[in-house]
């Protein structure tokens, strides 16, 4: 018997008198950390949705006048059970792994650089080519609506462009491809900017969604939220940027960094990678209102 067939049997019980043990009214747990929302069909949406099935045997509900009426039951697969991740980068790793929790830009994407961690900081490494940002995203299946948050660390003031901390949403790393949304915040004092950028797959293929002329500094908390086709960015709890883009609806949260190899530190023979990064990071797809 298929999962959907099992759901049909369970739904009939759920909307009748018997609720499966451990299930809240209106929801059934599914294999693969999914849940199913069960309801009577109010319109034809559930009949046309690829994530829904309509049970052919009608359910019976009592209408406003108190009379019984037959109505199909809709079983709809909802978002995955909430995923949460939080880290303060306790281990020194290159590339970042944290027990297999991360996918890296060079190790898997091949054309980009990896993220490393050192002394409680997530940071970048030298780029193999321009715009090949060190990038890493979390493993596993994440709900489309998701958020990522990072605490910015800047050890030494960086005066010139460009040095960036980046959050990622709905991102997928595959060989020679990274798709998803990048939220870029400059930590260069002399060149502040905050941008939402869509990565289209191949290296150097990206599209600007929205931008504003503010940057990030040591201790700032940067948060990015994707809800439907709206991406919102917050700095220290205040909303500072919003953009709309519906190209990507799946993928994982993650982080990234960028440094212009022509900056003054590099010209003097020093790397500024150790001067900035994230000291904490968290992600969730539990976007339910409190």
FENQUIHU-V731599 format. One record per backbone hydrogen bond with DSSP energy under -1.0 kcal/mol. NH is the residue of the N-H (numbers start at 1). CO is the residue of the C=O. E is the energy in kcal/mol with one decimal. If there is no record, write none. Layout:
BEGIN
nh->NH co->CO e->E
nh->NH co->CO e->E
END
This chain:
BEGIN
nh->6 co->2 e->-2.4
nh->7 co->3 e->-2.3
nh->8 co->4 e->-2.0
nh->9 co->5 e->-1.8
nh->10 co->6 e->-2.5
nh->11 co->7 e->-3.3
nh->12 co->8 e->-1.9
nh->13 co->9 e->-1.5
nh->14 co->10 e->-2.9
nh->15 co->11 e->-2.6
nh->23 co->20 e->-2.1
nh->27 co->24 e->-2.2
nh->28 co->36 e->-2.0
nh->30 co->34 e->-3.3
nh->36 co->28 e->-2.7
nh->37 co->76 e->-3.3
nh->38 co->26 e->-1.9
nh->39 co->74 e->-2.5
nh->41 co->72 e->-2.4
nh->48 co->44 e->-1.2
nh->49 co->45 e->-1.1
nh->52 co->49 e->-1.5
nh->53 co->75 e->-2.2
nh->55 co->73 e->-2.6
nh->59 co->71 e->-2.7
nh->61 co->69 e->-2.1
nh->63 co->67 e->-2.7
nh->66 co->63 e->-2.1
nh->69 co->61 e->-2.1
nh->71 co->59 e->-2.7
nh->74 co->39 e->-3.8
nh->75 co->53 e->-2.9
nh->76 co->37 e->-3.1
nh->77 co->51 e->-3.7
nh->78 co->35 e->-2.6
nh->81 co->33 e->-3.8
nh->85 co->283 e->-2.6
nh->87 co->281 e->-2.7
nh->93 co->117 e->-1.0
nh->96 co->115 e->-2.7
nh->101 co->97 e->-2.3
nh->103 co->137 e->-3.0
nh->105 co->135 e->-2.6
nh->108 co->104 e->-1.8
nh->109 co->104 e->-1.2
nh->111 co->109 e->-1.7
nh->112 co->105 e->-1.1
nh->116 co->123 e->-2.3
nh->117 co->93 e->-2.8
nh->118 co->121 e->-2.4
nh->122 co->278 e->-2.9
nh->123 co->116 e->-2.7
nh->132 co->129 e->-2.0
nh->133 co->131 e->-1.3
nh->135 co->113 e->-2.2
nh->136 co->255 e->-2.3
nh->137 co->103 e->-2.3
nh->138 co->253 e->-2.6
nh->139 co->101 e->-2.3
nh->146 co->226 e->-1.3
nh->147 co->284 e->-2.6
nh->148 co->224 e->-2.2
nh->149 co->282 e->-2.7
nh->150 co->222 e->-2.7
nh->151 co->280 e->-2.0
nh->152 co->220 e->-3.1
nh->153 co->277 e->-2.7
nh->155 co->275 e->-2.9
nh->164 co->258 e->-2.8
nh->165 co->185 e->-2.4
nh->166 co->256 e->-2.3
nh->167 co->183 e->-2.3
nh->168 co->254 e->-2.6
nh->169 co->181 e->-2.3
nh->171 co->252 e->-2.4
nh->172 co->179 e->-1.9
nh->174 co->177 e->-2.9
nh->176 co->109 e->-2.5
nh->177 co->174 e->-2.2
nh->178 co->201 e->-2.3
nh->179 co->172 e->-2.0
nh->180 co->199 e->-1.5
nh->181 co->169 e->-2.8
nh->182 co->197 e->-3.3
nh->183 co->167 e->-3.4
nh->184 co->195 e->-2.5
nh->185 co->165 e->-2.7
nh->186 co->193 e->-2.6
nh->187 co->163 e->-2.7
nh->189 co->158 e->-3.1
nh->190 co->159 e->-1.2
nh->191 co->188 e->-1.4
nh->194 co->212 e->-2.5
nh->195 co->184 e->-2.4
nh->196 co->210 e->-3.1
nh->197 co->182 e->-3.1
nh->198 co->207 e->-3.3
nh->199 co->180 e->-3.1
nh->200 co->205 e->-2.5
nh->201 co->178 e->-1.3
nh->205 co->202 e->-1.7
nh->207 co->198 e->-2.6
nh->209 co->196 e->-3.1
nh->210 co->196 e->-1.5
nh->212 co->194 e->-2.3
nh->214 co->212 e->-1.4
nh->216 co->186 e->-3.1
nh->219 co->152 e->-2.9
nh->220 co->217 e->-2.2
nh->222 co->150 e->-2.7
nh->223 co->234 e->-2.7
nh->224 co->148 e->-2.7
nh->225 co->232 e->-2.9
nh->226 co->146 e->-3.0
nh->227 co->230 e->-2.7
nh->230 co->227 e->-2.1
nh->231 co->243 e->-3.1
nh->232 co->225 e->-2.8
nh->233 co->241 e->-2.9
nh->234 co->223 e->-3.2
nh->235 co->238 e->-2.6
nh->236 co->221 e->-2.8
nh->238 co->235 e->-1.7
nh->240 co->233 e->-2.7
nh->241 co->233 e->-1.4
nh->243 co->231 e->-2.3
nh->245 co->229 e->-2.4
nh->252 co->171 e->-2.7
nh->254 co->168 e->-1.8
nh->255 co->136 e->-2.6
nh->256 co->166 e->-2.0
nh->257 co->134 e->-1.8
nh->258 co->164 e->-1.7
nh->260 co->162 e->-2.5
nh->263 co->260 e->-1.7
nh->267 co->263 e->-1.8
nh->268 co->264 e->-1.4
nh->269 co->266 e->-1.4
nh->270 co->265 e->-2.8
nh->275 co->272 e->-1.9
nh->276 co->273 e->-1.1
nh->277 co->153 e->-2.0
nh->278 co->122 e->-1.8
nh->279 co->151 e->-2.4
nh->281 co->87 e->-2.4
nh->282 co->149 e->-2.4
nh->283 co->85 e->-2.7
nh->284 co->147 e->-1.9
nh->285 co->83 e->-1.7
nh->287 co->285 e->-1.4
END
